[in-house]
Amino acid sequence: MLAIVIYALMSWFPNAYGTAFGRFLGRIVEPFERLFNFASIGMISFAPVVALIVLTFVQGGISYVGRLLIEFAYGY
């Protein structure tokens, strides 16, 4: 999640995506963020926001399933 936030904030700085760090983050973030390119109004993209919301739901779901498995395994 932090990588998505940093990558989105890099758009405020000129040539930030051209640095080694920017290219590294791009390889990590862009494939996932591309799934949400539909979320744009004009030239403003809400893909990072939608990606963070999806990751939050996925994280909550994984946490819930983990709790269920622990309760099942230990009989709580």
Secondary structure by P-SEA (a helix, b strand, c coil): caaaaaaaaacccccccccaaaaaaaaccaaaaaaccccccccccaaaaaaaaaaaaaaaaaaaaaaaaaaaaacc
